C-alpha cells in the first residue's frame, strides 16, 4: 500500500500518525498547488478529491483521514492511538468527532472562504460571507475545549491519541493564517506546546512547508 500524499494539515495528520506507529509506508506525492488532486486521474481513485488517501495493493482507496488511521491501527494495533479497549476507543472517537465538527472543519473552511479564497474559489463551492463567522465559531469551540481539558495532559484524557494529532495538525496550520490559539487559553496553550515537542510533530512537516510559510 502507499499514501497519496501532499502538503496540508490532513496529510500531515496521517504522516504524524504513521511516525508515531512506526509504520513504513511509501508516499506518492501530489502537487495541490497545481490542483493535481482535482484532476481526472486522482478523482478516479478518490472522487471527493481530498488529500491524503491510502491506496491498497489491490487498488482499494480510502480517502478520509480518520478512516485511514483507524484502518492502519487495526492492521498494526501497537502502539495504541485510538484506545486499547472498547471504552477507550469510544472515548477517543467522541473527542475526534467533537474536534472535527466544532473546530477543524470551521477553521479550515474559515481559511478556504477567507484568506485562501483565491486558491479555492475555482476548486470548490466557497461562501466568502461565512468566513468570519466560521472562524469565530472555531474560536468559541476552542474556549469550550480549554475548560474541558483542565487537569488533563491530552485531549481524551491521560493518553496521547489520534484526537491530539487531529487538533494539533489543524491548529499548527491555521495559526499561520490568522487563527492562533488565544493566549488566554492556558490549558490549550500548554497542551499545544506538549504536542509540538513530540519528535513526530517535527518529522511530519512537509518538505515544502518552509517555502509556503505554513506548517502542513
C-alpha positions as CSV (number, residue, x, y, z in Angstrom):
1,X,0.0,0.0,0.0
2,X,1.0,3.6,-0.4
3,X,0.0,7.0,0.9
4,X,-1.2,9.5,-1.7
5,X,0.5,12.5,0.0
6,X,0.8,16.2,-0.3
7,X,1.3,19.4,1.7
8,X,-1.5,20.2,4.1
9,X,-2.8,19.6,7.7
10,X,-4.8,16.5,6.9
11,X,-1.9,14.7,5.1
12,X,0.3,15.8,7.9
13,X,-2.0,14.2,10.5
14,X,-1.7,10.8,8.7
15,X,2.1,11.3,8.5
16,X,2.3,12.1,12.2
17,X,0.2,9.0,13.0
18,X,2.4,6.8,10.8
19,X,5.5,8.1,12.5
20,X,4.0,7.5,16.0
21,X,3.0,4.0,14.9
22,X,6.4,3.2,13.4
23,X,4.7,2.1,10.1
24,X,6.8,2.0,6.9
25,X,4.6,3.2,4.0
26,X,5.9,4.7,0.7
27,X,4.5,8.1,-0.2
28,X,3.3,9.2,-3.7
29,X,3.5,13.0,-3.8
30,X,0.7,15.1,-5.4
31,X,1.1,18.8,-6.1
32,X,-2.0,20.5,-4.7
33,X,-0.8,23.9,-5.9
34,X,-1.5,22.7,-9.4
35,X,-4.7,21.0,-8.2
36,X,-3.4,17.6,-9.1
37,X,-5.9,16.2,-6.6
38,X,-8.7,17.7,-8.6
39,X,-7.6,16.1,-11.9
40,X,-9.3,13.1,-13.5
41,X,-6.6,10.6,-12.6
42,X,-6.8,11.4,-8.9
43,X,-10.6,11.8,-8.8
44,X,-10.9,8.3,-10.4
45,X,-9.2,7.0,-7.2
46,X,-10.8,9.4,-4.7
47,X,-13.9,11.1,-6.1
48,X,-14.0,13.5,-3.2
49,X,-10.7,15.0,-4.3
50,X,-9.3,15.3,-0.8
51,X,-5.7,14.7,0.3
52,X,-4.5,12.4,1.6
53,X,-5.7,8.9,0.5
54,X,-4.5,5.4,1.2
55,X,-4.2,3.1,-1.8
56,X,-4.0,-0.6,-1.0
57,X,-2.2,-3.2,-3.1
58,X,-5.5,-4.3,-4.7
59,X,-6.4,-0.8,-5.8
60,X,-8.8,0.0,-3.0
61,X,-8.6,3.6,-1.9
62,X,-9.6,5.2,1.4
63,X,-9.9,8.9,1.3
64,X,-10.8,10.1,4.8
65,X,-8.1,10.9,7.3
66,X,-9.7,9.3,10.3
67,X,-10.7,6.2,8.4
68,X,-7.2,5.8,7.1
69,X,-5.7,5.9,10.5
70,X,-8.3,3.6,12.0
71,X,-7.5,1.1,9.3
72,X,-3.8,1.4,10.0
73,X,-4.4,1.0,13.7
74,X,-6.3,-2.3,13.1
75,X,-3.5,-3.5,10.9
76,X,-0.9,-2.5,13.4
77,X,-2.5,-2.2,16.9
78,X,0.5,-1.1,18.8
79,X,1.4,1.5,20.0
80,X,-2.3,2.2,20.6
81,X,-3.5,5.6,19.4
82,X,-7.3,5.0,19.3
83,X,-7.7,3.0,22.5
84,X,-6.9,-0.4,23.9
85,X,-10.4,-1.2,25.0
86,X,-13.9,-0.6,23.6
87,X,-14.4,2.1,26.2
88,X,-11.1,3.9,25.4
89,X,-11.9,3.7,21.7
90,X,-15.4,5.2,22.2
91,X,-13.9,8.0,24.3
92,X,-11.2,8.8,21.7
93,X,-13.8,8.7,18.9
94,X,-16.1,11.1,20.7
95,X,-13.3,13.6,21.1
96,X,-12.2,13.3,17.5
97,X,-15.8,13.9,16.5
98,X,-16.2,16.9,18.7
99,X,-12.9,18.4,17.4
100,X,-13.8,17.8,13.8
101,X,-17.4,19.1,14.0
102,X,-16.7,22.1,16.2
103,X,-13.1,23.2,15.4
104,X,-11.3,21.8,12.5
105,X,-14.0,22.0,9.8
106,X,-14.9,25.6,10.8
107,X,-11.2,26.5,10.9
108,X,-10.4,25.0,7.5
109,X,-13.5,26.5,5.8
110,X,-12.8,29.8,7.5
111,X,-9.5,29.8,5.7
112,X,-10.8,28.5,2.4
113,X,-13.5,31.1,2.3
114,X,-11.3,33.8,3.7
115,X,-7.5,34.2,3.3
116,X,-7.3,31.2,0.9
117,X,-10.3,32.0,-1.3
118,X,-8.3,32.9,-4.4
119,X,-6.9,29.4,-4.4
120,X,-10.1,27.6,-3.6
121,X,-12.8,29.5,-5.4
122,X,-12.2,27.6,-8.6
123,X,-11.9,24.2,-6.8
124,X,-14.9,24.0,-4.5
125,X,-18.0,25.8,-3.5
126,X,-17.0,28.8,-1.4
127,X,-19.0,31.0,0.9
128,X,-17.0,34.2,1.4
129,X,-19.6,35.8,3.7
130,X,-19.3,32.9,6.1
131,X,-15.5,33.1,6.7
132,X,-15.5,35.4,9.7
133,X,-18.4,33.6,11.3
134,X,-16.8,30.2,10.9
135,X,-13.5,31.4,12.4
136,X,-15.4,32.9,15.3
137,X,-17.3,29.6,15.8
138,X,-14.0,27.7,15.9
139,X,-12.5,30.2,18.4
140,X,-15.6,29.8,20.6
141,X,-15.2,26.0,20.5
142,X,-11.5,26.3,21.5
143,X,-12.6,28.3,24.6
144,X,-15.0,25.5,25.4
145,X,-12.3,22.8,24.9
146,X,-9.9,24.8,27.1
147,X,-12.2,24.3,30.0
148,X,-12.8,20.6,29.2
149,X,-9.2,19.7,29.3
150,X,-8.4,21.4,32.6
151,X,-6.2,19.0,34.6
152,X,-5.7,16.7,31.6
153,X,-2.5,16.1,29.7
154,X,-4.2,15.2,26.5
155,X,-7.5,15.8,24.7
156,X,-9.1,12.5,25.5
157,X,-7.5,12.0,29.0
158,X,-4.1,10.9,30.2
159,X,-3.1,9.1,27.0
160,X,-1.9,10.6,23.7
161,X,-4.3,9.6,20.9
162,X,-5.3,10.5,17.4
163,X,-7.6,13.2,18.8
164,X,-4.4,15.1,19.7
165,X,-3.0,14.6,16.3
166,X,-6.1,15.9,14.5
167,X,-6.3,19.1,16.5
168,X,-2.6,19.7,16.6
169,X,-2.1,19.5,12.9
170,X,-5.1,21.8,12.3
171,X,-4.0,24.4,14.8
172,X,-0.4,24.3,13.7
173,X,-1.6,25.2,10.2
174,X,-4.3,27.7,10.9
175,X,-2.2,29.7,13.4
176,X,-0.3,31.0,10.4
177,X,-3.5,32.1,8.5
178,X,-5.0,34.3,11.2
179,X,-6.4,31.7,13.6
180,X,-4.0,31.2,16.5
181,X,-5.0,29.9,19.9
182,X,-6.0,32.8,22.2
183,X,-3.1,33.4,24.6
184,X,-5.6,33.5,27.5
185,X,-6.5,29.8,27.0
186,X,-3.8,28.4,29.3
187,X,-4.8,24.8,29.1
188,X,-5.0,24.6,25.4
189,X,-1.7,26.6,25.0
190,X,0.1,24.2,27.3
191,X,-1.4,21.2,25.5
192,X,-0.2,22.6,22.1
193,X,3.3,23.0,23.5
194,X,3.4,19.4,24.7
195,X,2.3,18.0,21.4
196,X,4.6,20.4,19.5
197,X,7.6,19.0,21.4
198,X,6.9,15.4,20.2
199,X,9.5,14.2,17.7
200,X,6.7,13.2,15.3
201,X,5.5,16.9,15.2
202,X,8.7,18.0,13.6
203,X,9.2,14.8,11.5
204,X,5.8,15.1,9.9
205,X,6.2,18.6,8.5
206,X,6.1,18.5,4.7
207,X,9.3,19.5,2.9
208,X,7.6,22.4,1.2
209,X,6.3,23.9,4.4
210,X,9.2,26.5,4.7
211,X,8.6,27.7,1.2
212,X,4.9,28.0,1.8
213,X,5.5,29.7,5.2
214,X,2.8,27.4,6.7
215,X,3.2,24.2,8.7
216,X,1.4,21.4,6.8
